[in-house]
Amino acid sequence: MPRDRPLFSSPTLKDRPENIGGPFDSQRRFQNDLRIDNLRLLSAADYNKDGFQDMYFKVADGTAVLRALMHADGNIQYANYQSKADLTAFMTANNVSPSIWSGWI
């Protein structure tokens, strides 16, 4: 995918354009994971009840999950990789039962 057409814009890079393409650029990691078929769909729901669909993908090696927040038209609004601790914090804060997500990582 061309670098001039990002899948989404990472707010963490908005104020630090010098980091675009670096090791903390989720856009770069996401594109690479798509290219090497490294993501498996886990689930989709509005887990935090903000009106936007959250899609969760498992990284094939099981070290993280990718949370993609979707626009109503199906395009990605934002995406971030979450560790087990990040996933637990997000789901717990939003009162999502561990029976839904505890086996993802």
N, C-alpha and C positions, 0 to 999 in steps of 0.2 A: 504494500500500500504506500502511496506517495506520502512523504513527510509533510507536504503542504496541505494535506487533507486529513486532519486528525479525526479519529473516531469519536473523541470527546476531548474537552479541554480540562486539564487537571488544575484545580484551584491552587494546589501547592506549588505550581510552576508559574502561575500568573505574574507574581511579583519577582520571580527569579528566573528570567528567561535563559540565563547562562547555564541552568541545570537541565534544559531540554535535551533529551537524548542520553542523559546520564543514568547512573545506577538507580536513582530514586524516581525516575520518570515512569509512572504507571502506564502511560500511553505506549511507550517503547516496549515495556514488558508484555503488555496485553497483545500488541501486534505480533510479537515474537511467539507468544503462547498460541495465538490463532494459527500462525504460519506452521508451527510444528505439531499442531493438533494435540495440545497439552491441556485442554479444558474439557470437563465433563459436566453437563447440566445436572444440578442437584434439585433445585426447587425454584418456584416463583410465587410470590405473594406480596402483599403490602404489609410487611412485618412491623413497620413503625407507624402505620395508619396516617401517612402524610398525603395519601392520594396518588402516589406513584408506585409502580410495580418494582419490586426488588427481585432481581434474578441472581441466583447463587450458582456458581460453578466451582467444581473441585479442581485444583491443580493436580495433574496426574500423579505426581510423586507424594501427594497427601500432606504437603507441608503448609498449605494455605488454601483459602477459598478466595474467589473473586466475587465481589458484590457489585452488580451493575444496576444502577438506578435508571429506569427507563422513562422517556417522554411518552405521552399518550399515543404518539404516532409510531411507537415501536423503536425509535432511535435511542441510542445510549445518551443519557444526560450526564452521567458521572459514573466512574468505576474506581474501586479501590480494592487492593489485596488486603485480606485480614488474616492475622495469625489466629490460633486457637483462643488466645486471651482476648483478642479484638472481637472475634465472633461471639464469645461468651458474654463479654461486656455489652455488645450491641443487642443481642437477643434478650439478655436478662433485663436490661434497661427498658425494653419494649414488651416485657411480660410474655415472651414467646416460650412455650413449653419446651424444655430440653428434649422431650420425646421426639420433637420435630427435627432438631438440628444437632444433637449431641454426637451423632455418629459421622458427621461430615468430615472431621479432621481426626 
